[in-house]
Amino acid sequence: MGQKEGYFAPVRTFLPHGWKLALLSRGYARIVHAHVCAHRGPTPRSLIFRTIRATVERMTRRRSKHFGRNYFNSSSVAERVLILLVIAIVIGVTIGVVLPRISPKFAEITGQYHATGTAAETLQKLPVDDDVSTNGYERELFGYRETDDDGNGCDVREDVLARDLTGVQYTKLGGCKVKSGVLADPYTGKTIHFQRGQTTSSAVQIDHVVALQNAWQSGARDWSQQKRFRFGNDLYNLLAVDGPANQEKGAASAAYWLPTNGEYRCDYVARQIGVKDKYGLSVTTQEKRAMLSVLHSCPGQAIPND
């Protein structure tokens, strides 16, 4: 056994498993071995593969003569059909998945932007404005956490934590500051155990579903201070979410960022539409297309009520 293994070693060293079996089963290995061993010095891989190819071609020609042309041709036709089938599948996937993403016109023709439900209907009514600018934007202009609309003595962050977390514990009896709780994060699908603390509180952050900067360039720059403060602290536009996911999103619209949790994307986009409709904000063409593309996958998607 050891001698036989050594005899075929130059062939076995570089061949994929399927090629080894094919060559050895057909008795080609001895011929390949003879050609390879005739080369002095280290055996380059390219030489082995060239030798194998030439050997297989010679042996195939011999066998086709012995068994008749049908033996070779039938195998060749089957292989060609298989290759064409694989190519057709690749082209089909490319057309169906890639082209709609890079060609809005193609996506429109294939119905990628067709959606139903109150979310899609409301989106169609929003003004479209591609001439956007963030000039003059400052986060402080929205007064986030500077109001106490429900008069409970806590800012809106505490109100959102109390609403979105389960098993909530407060820092003191009868208080409104959240000490701990569990978040089923909508953006990532993860379960996060929140614990109030200097180094731990940031694990759960409060996200403006329609980012403040996006609102500014969509129309909020023309608002009064009172309306901007109302928007900045509106519970309808606020969610407790995974801190890193919120940082990753930044001020991006749906055209540039969506939750990694695919099951929440429809609700996320629907809420953005609801917020923009509530405050009379615009969308860009690219943003609208991205929203419709998401809503296309969830027929009948409704605008959230609260």
C-alpha positions as CSV (number, residue, x, y, z in Angstrom):
1,M,0.0,0.0,0.0
2,G,2.8,2.4,0.9
3,Q,4.6,1.7,-2.5
4,K,1.4,2.3,-4.4
5,E,0.7,5.6,-2.5
6,G,4.2,6.8,-3.3
7,Y,3.8,5.9,-6.9
8,F,0.9,8.2,-7.3
9,A,2.1,10.9,-4.9
10,P,2.9,13.5,-7.6
11,V,-0.6,13.2,-8.9
12,R,-2.4,13.1,-5.6
13,T,-0.6,16.1,-4.2
14,F,-2.3,18.8,-6.2
15,L,-5.5,17.3,-7.5
16,P,-9.1,18.0,-6.2
17,H,-10.7,14.9,-4.8
18,G,-13.0,14.4,-7.8
19,W,-10.2,14.6,-10.3
20,K,-8.1,12.0,-8.4
21,L,-10.9,9.5,-8.5
22,A,-11.6,10.1,-12.1
23,L,-8.0,9.7,-13.1
24,L,-7.3,6.7,-11.0
25,S,-10.5,4.9,-11.9
26,R,-9.8,5.3,-15.6
27,G,-6.2,4.2,-15.3
28,Y,-4.8,7.6,-16.3
29,A,-2.6,8.1,-13.3
30,R,0.3,6.0,-14.5
31,I,0.6,8.0,-17.7
32,V,0.4,11.3,-15.8
33,H,3.0,10.0,-13.3
34,A,5.4,9.2,-16.1
35,H,5.1,12.6,-17.7
36,V,5.5,14.4,-14.4
37,C,8.5,12.4,-13.3
38,A,10.3,13.2,-16.6
39,H,10.5,16.8,-15.3
40,R,13.6,17.4,-13.3
41,G,13.6,19.5,-10.2
42,P,10.5,20.7,-8.2
43,T,7.2,19.9,-10.0
44,P,5.3,23.0,-10.7
45,R,1.5,22.8,-10.3
46,S,0.9,24.2,-13.8
47,L,2.9,21.3,-15.3
48,I,0.8,18.7,-13.5
49,F,-2.5,20.3,-14.7
50,R,-1.2,20.6,-18.3
51,T,-0.1,17.0,-18.2
52,I,-3.4,15.9,-16.8
53,R,-5.4,17.8,-19.4
54,A,-3.3,16.5,-22.3
55,T,-3.6,12.9,-20.9
56,V,-7.3,13.1,-20.4
57,E,-7.8,14.5,-23.9
58,R,-5.7,11.7,-25.5
59,M,-7.5,9.0,-23.5
60,T,-10.9,10.4,-24.3
61,R,-10.1,10.5,-28.0
62,R,-9.1,6.8,-27.9
63,R,-12.2,5.8,-26.0
64,S,-14.5,7.7,-28.3
65,K,-13.0,5.9,-31.3
66,H,-13.5,2.6,-29.5
67,F,-17.1,3.1,-28.4
68,G,-18.2,5.4,-31.2
69,R,-18.8,9.1,-31.4
70,N,-22.0,9.0,-29.4
71,Y,-20.1,8.2,-26.2
72,F,-18.2,11.5,-26.3
73,N,-20.9,13.7,-27.9
74,S,-23.7,12.7,-25.4
75,S,-21.4,13.6,-22.5
76,S,-20.5,16.9,-24.1
77,V,-24.1,17.8,-24.8
78,A,-25.1,17.1,-21.3
79,E,-22.3,19.1,-19.8
80,R,-23.1,22.1,-22.1
81,V,-26.8,21.9,-21.2
82,L,-25.9,21.9,-17.5
83,I,-23.6,24.9,-18.0
84,L,-26.2,26.8,-19.9
85,L,-28.8,26.1,-17.2
86,V,-26.4,27.5,-14.5
87,I,-25.8,30.6,-16.6
88,A,-29.5,31.1,-17.0
89,I,-30.1,30.8,-13.3
90,V,-27.3,33.4,-12.6
91,I,-28.7,35.8,-15.1
92,G,-32.2,35.4,-13.7
93,V,-31.1,36.1,-10.2
94,T,-29.1,39.1,-11.4
95,I,-32.1,40.5,-13.3
96,G,-34.5,39.9,-10.4
97,V,-32.4,41.1,-7.5
98,V,-29.6,43.3,-8.7
99,L,-31.1,45.4,-11.5
100,P,-34.1,46.7,-9.5
101,R,-31.6,48.1,-7.0
102,I,-29.4,49.9,-9.5
103,S,-32.0,50.9,-12.0
104,P,-35.1,52.7,-10.7
105,K,-36.8,52.5,-14.1
106,F,-36.4,48.7,-14.2
107,A,-37.7,48.5,-10.6
108,E,-40.7,50.5,-11.6
109,I,-41.4,48.3,-14.7
110,T,-41.1,45.1,-12.6
111,G,-43.5,46.5,-9.9
112,Q,-40.8,46.8,-7.2
113,Y,-42.4,50.2,-6.2
114,H,-46.0,48.9,-6.1
115,A,-47.4,48.8,-2.5
116,T,-50.8,48.8,-0.9
117,G,-52.1,49.8,2.5
118,T,-52.5,53.2,4.3
119,A,-48.8,53.6,4.7
120,A,-48.3,53.5,0.9
121,E,-51.3,55.6,0.3
122,T,-50.1,58.3,2.8
123,L,-46.6,58.2,1.3
124,Q,-48.0,59.0,-2.1
125,K,-49.5,62.2,-0.7
126,L,-46.3,63.5,0.9
127,P,-44.5,66.3,-1.0
128,V,-41.3,65.3,-2.8
129,D,-38.4,67.7,-2.6
130,D,-34.9,66.8,-3.8
131,D,-33.5,70.3,-3.1
132,V,-32.6,69.7,0.5
133,S,-30.0,71.4,2.7
134,T,-28.8,71.0,6.3
135,N,-27.6,74.6,6.5
136,G,-28.4,76.1,9.9
137,Y,-29.2,72.8,11.5
138,E,-28.4,72.4,15.2
139,R,-29.8,69.6,17.4
140,E,-30.5,72.0,20.2
141,L,-33.1,73.8,18.1
142,F,-35.5,70.9,18.8
143,G,-35.3,71.1,22.6
144,Y,-34.9,67.3,23.0
145,R,-35.4,66.4,26.7
146,E,-36.1,70.0,27.6
147,T,-39.8,69.6,28.2
148,D,-42.1,67.6,30.5
149,D,-45.3,67.4,28.6
150,D,-47.0,64.9,30.9
151,G,-45.9,66.8,34.1
152,N,-44.5,63.7,35.8
153,G,-41.2,65.4,36.7
154,C,-39.1,63.4,34.2
155,D,-38.0,64.2,30.6
156,V,-39.1,62.2,27.6
157,R,-36.2,59.7,27.7
158,E,-37.5,58.3,31.0
159,D,-41.0,58.2,29.5
160,V,-39.9,56.2,26.5
161,L,-37.9,53.8,28.6
162,A,-40.9,53.2,30.9
163,R,-43.1,52.6,27.8
164,D,-40.8,50.3,25.8
165,L,-39.0,48.2,28.4
166,T,-40.6,45.4,30.4
167,G,-39.9,44.5,34.0
168,V,-39.2,48.1,34.7
169,Q,-37.7,49.1,38.1
170,Y,-37.4,52.7,39.1
171,T,-34.7,54.4,41.1
172,K,-37.1,55.1,43.9
173,L,-40.6,54.2,44.8
174,G,-43.1,56.4,43.1
175,G,-40.4,57.9,40.9
176,C,-40.2,58.1,37.1
177,K,-36.5,57.5,36.5
178,V,-35.9,54.0,35.1
179,K,-33.3,52.0,37.0
180,S,-33.5,48.8,35.0
181,G,-35.6,46.8,32.5
182,V,-35.5,44.5,29.5
183,L,-35.7,45.8,25.9
184,A,-36.8,43.7,22.9
185,D,-34.9,45.8,20.5
186,P,-36.9,46.4,17.3
187,Y,-33.8,47.4,15.2
188,T,-31.7,44.3,15.8
189,G,-34.0,41.8,17.3
190,K,-31.8,41.4,20.3
191,T,-32.8,41.3,23.9
192,I,-31.0,44.0,26.0
193,H,-30.9,44.1,29.7
194,F,-30.8,47.7,30.6
195,Q,-29.1,48.9,33.7
196,R,-28.9,52.6,34.6
197,G,-25.3,53.7,35.1
198,Q,-22.5,55.9,33.8
199,T,-21.1,53.2,31.6
200,T,-24.2,51.1,31.0
201,S,-27.0,53.5,30.2
202,S,-25.9,54.0,26.6
203,A,-26.7,50.4,25.8
204,V,-30.2,51.6,25.2
205,Q,-30.7,54.9,23.4
206,I,-33.8,56.9,22.3
207,D,-34.0,57.2,18.6
208,H,-36.0,59.8,16.6
209,V,-37.5,57.6,14.0
210,V,-37.4,60.5,11.6
211,A,-34.0,62.0,12.6
212,L,-33.9,65.6,13.7
213,Q,-31.5,66.6,10.9
214,N,-33.7,64.8,8.3
215,A,-36.7,66.7,9.6
216,W,-34.8,70.0,9.4
217,Q,-34.0,69.5,5.7
218,S,-37.6,68.2,5.1
219,G,-39.3,71.3,6.3
220,A,-38.6,71.8,10.0
221,R,-36.2,74.7,9.2
222,D,-39.2,76.9,8.6
223,W,-41.1,75.9,11.8
224,S,-41.5,77.9,14.9
225,Q,-39.6,77.0,18.0
226,Q,-42.7,75.7,19.6
227,K,-43.4,73.2,16.8
228,R,-39.8,72.1,16.7
229,F,-39.8,71.4,20.5
230,R,-43.1,69.5,20.1
231,F,-41.5,67.4,17.3
232,G,-38.3,66.8,19.2
233,N,-40.2,65.3,22.2
234,D,-43.1,63.6,20.4
235,L,-43.5,60.1,21.8
236,Y,-44.8,59.0,18.4
237,N,-41.4,59.6,16.8
238,L,-39.4,58.1,19.6
239,L,-38.3,54.5,20.3
240,A,-36.0,52.9,22.8
241,V,-33.4,51.0,20.7
242,D,-30.0,49.3,20.7
243,G,-27.4,52.0,21.3
244,P,-24.9,50.9,18.6
245,A,-27.7,50.5,16.0
246,N,-28.9,54.1,16.8
247,Q,-25.3,55.4,16.3
248,E,-25.0,53.5,13.0
249,K,-28.2,55.1,11.7
250,G,-27.3,58.6,12.6
251,A,-29.4,61.0,10.6
252,A,-29.9,58.7,7.7
253,S,-33.2,58.4,5.9
254,A,-34.7,55.1,4.7
255,A,-32.8,55.5,1.5
256,Y,-29.5,54.9,3.3
257,W,-30.4,52.9,6.5
258,L,-32.9,50.3,7.5
259,P,-33.0,48.1,10.6
260,T,-31.0,44.9,10.4
261,N,-34.1,43.2,11.8
262,G,-35.9,42.5,8.6
263,E,-39.2,41.8,10.3
264,Y,-39.4,45.3,11.7
265,R,-38.6,47.2,8.4
266,C,-42.2,47.6,7.3
267,D,-43.3,49.0,10.7
268,Y,-40.2,51.2,10.7
269,V,-40.9,52.7,7.3
270,A,-44.6,53.0,8.1
271,R,-43.9,55.0,11.3
272,Q,-41.5,57.3,9.4
273,I,-44.3,58.0,6.9
274,G,-46.8,58.6,9.7
275,V,-44.4,61.1,11.4
276,K,-43.8,62.9,8.1
277,D,-47.5,63.1,7.4
278,K,-48.3,64.3,10.9
279,Y,-45.8,67.2,10.6
280,G,-46.1,67.9,6.9
281,L,-42.6,66.9,6.0
282,S,-41.3,66.1,2.6
283,V,-39.4,63.1,1.2
284,T,-36.8,62.9,-1.5
285,T,-37.3,60.8,-4.6
286,Q,-34.7,58.3,-3.5
287,E,-36.2,58.1,0.0
288,K,-39.7,57.5,-1.4
289,R,-38.5,54.7,-3.7
290,A,-36.7,53.0,-0.8
291,M,-39.9,53.2,1.3
292,L,-42.0,51.8,-1.5
293,S,-39.6,49.0,-2.0
294,V,-39.9,48.0,1.6
295,L,-43.7,48.3,1.6
296,H,-43.8,46.2,-1.5
297,S,-42.9,43.2,0.7
298,C,-45.8,43.8,3.2
299,P,-49.1,44.3,1.4
300,G,-51.7,46.3,3.4
301,Q,-49.2,47.8,5.8
302,A,-51.0,50.4,7.9
303,I,-49.7,53.6,9.6
304,P,-49.2,53.0,13.3
305,N,-51.7,54.7,15.5
306,D,-49.4,55.5,18.4
